Amino acid sequence: MPSTTELPARALRATPSARLAGWLVGPCTLLGTTAAVLLVTRGVDRAFGITAASFAALALAWVLVSTFWPAAPDRTCPECGRPGLARLDARTTRGVLCAECGASDPDRSSFLMAEEEEGPLEPMIAYEKAHGSKTSR
């Protein structure tokens, strides 16, 4: 597998949802810290309540967004940058193969791709447990 310095720049760009998730870490940390400082210095008062409620609302919003708009598999090939990745083996949730350029990565997770396809995931998980995986050895 090539190092990140060898990958095309378009393969390293974050998706808009990943950028949004990164931006939410800061406000959540700031709200949590502010609520803790207000609780310690002033006790329970209006400012603490507003800060704690804002933190809870942001956390609830994150859970709702994650529930109603779940993650989608990234099918962009790190070699050629085109959207051609597919699962390497239909029996497992590991490994991808690019239909565009033929590049393969047997260690990359294809769980989201398997989840997107029709059919149960349990047989795949049982197969992986029975045959072991490189990450569990």
Long-range contacts (C-beta under 8 A, 24 or more apart in sequence): 1-105, 1-107, 2-78, 2-79, 7-78, 8-78, 8-79, 8-80, 8-81, 10-76, 10-81, 11-76, 11-77, 11-78, 11-81, 15-74, 24-58, 24-62, 27-58, 28-55, 28-58, 28-59, 31-55, 31-58, 71-112, 72-112, 72-116, 73-110, 73-112, 73-113, 73-115, 73-116, 74-112, 75-113, 77-101, 77-103, 78-103, 78-105, 79-103, 85-110, 85-113, 86-113, 87-113, 87-114, 87-117, 91-123, 91-124, 91-127, 92-124, 92-127, 92-128, 92-133, 93-121, 93-124, 93-125, 93-128, 94-128, 94-133, 94-134, 106-134, 107-134, 107-135
